[in-house]
Amino acid sequence: MSVLRRDDVKFHYSDGSHRWIPPDPDHDQRAWEEQVHRHKQEHLRNAQPEVRIQRLT
């Protein structure tokens, strides 16, 4: 699970999905998409993998 920071809210809809259309209609679409890609990379860097421990018998 990754950690959400306060400024991450602008990149998400209320259901948690990523916002690929900028909230400000005057914002450059390509620049916004690059920001969302970087934001998603942050999710991956901050994600903590689930570790399963198996007991050998």
SULQUIFEN-V121926 format. One record per residue. N is the residue number from 1. PSI is psi in whole degrees, 0 to 359 (* if undefined). NEAR is the number of other ideal C-beta (glycine too) atoms within 8 Angstrom. D_CENTER is the distance of its C-alpha to the mean C-alpha in whole Angstrom. Layout:
<<N	PSI	NEAR	D_CENTER> <N	PSI	NEAR	D_CENTER>>
This chain:
<<1	138	4	11> <2	167	9	8> <3	134	5	9> <4	133	6	8> <5	166	5	10> <6	318	4	12> <7	359	5	11> <8	344	9	7> <9	323	7	10> <10	341	7	10> <11	358	9	7> <12	146	11	8> <13	171	7	11> <14	337	4	13> <15	1	4	13> <16	351	5	9> <17	160	6	8> <18	143	9	7> <19	107	11	10> <20	351	6	11> <21	128	6	14> <22	143	9	15> <23	333	6	16> <24	117	5	19> <25	342	4	21> <26	356	3	22> <27	141	9	19> <28	125	6	19> <29	315	8	18> <30	319	6	17> <31	320	8	16> <32	314	12	13> <33	322	9	12> <34	320	8	12> <35	319	9	10> <36	319	12	7> <37	315	8	8> <38	320	8	8> <39	316	11	5> <40	325	9	4> <41	323	8	7> <42	320	9	7> <43	314	9	5> <44	320	8	8> <45	326	6	10> <46	356	8	10> <47	141	8	10> <48	113	6	14> <49	144	4	15> <50	133	4	18> <51	128	4	21> <52	128	4	24> <53	123	4	28> <54	137	4	30> <55	124	4	34> <56	133	3	37> <57	*	2	40>>
